[in-house]
């Protein structure tokens, strides 16, 4: 079997911090790194909740973002949706915002395609360069490409975007609110009441925030944004109103 022969149709979740590079440019490195550290720790804690041999979860860091993928083929979307909602709510409680895109594809260990000189010297993703170090990425695939592209191409704002190819599967997830905006499928991470999200908060020892608290957090932040971020503010307002400014998709 080659390194390209991998299980297909896995869901993939890409999450990154909104405004991370802007914080650095404005001299707010400490705030940016605190949000990154918190997102990493929250991802770690959530990833450990249900990750045995039968449903192992892998998380890969790419800059200020993380890609979540299951080890085996898995089409049930409740798991990634609940992870996304929990992380988005946890981050906003810390006065930060993340953006999530859920797609699907494949992931492979691509170490085999690198030169033999690299393969022979890599250890735990690192290669010694005398007194220096080269760090390499050993995984790649359409799971990452599709989710990252959806995040970058979708409407602006602190949104939870869903690949249109997953439209049929998302209808099987109970108690989520889904709507369309600019021909994109979005999940309302403020007002959806998914039981597995409550279980995540319970497992990590925190109370579930109310939708009113989350709405107020979003509103407070958007009120302070400059006018040049009009699209971001508009979509945040749509989110607060549960998609009522866009054509509804009544699938719940």
Secondary structure, 3 states (H helix, E strand, C coil): CCCCCCCCCEEEEEEEECCHHHHHHCCCHHHHHHHHHHHHHHHHHHHCCCCCCCCCEEEEEECCEEEEEECCCCCCCHHHHHHHHHHHHHHHCCCCCEEEEEEEECCEECHHHCCHHHHHHCECCEEEECCEEEECCCEECHHHHHHHHHHHHCCCCCCEEECHHHHHHHCCCCCCCEEEECCEEEECCCCCCCHHHHHHHHHCCCCCCCHHHHHHHHHHHHHCCCHHHHHHHHHHHHHHCCCCCCCEECCC
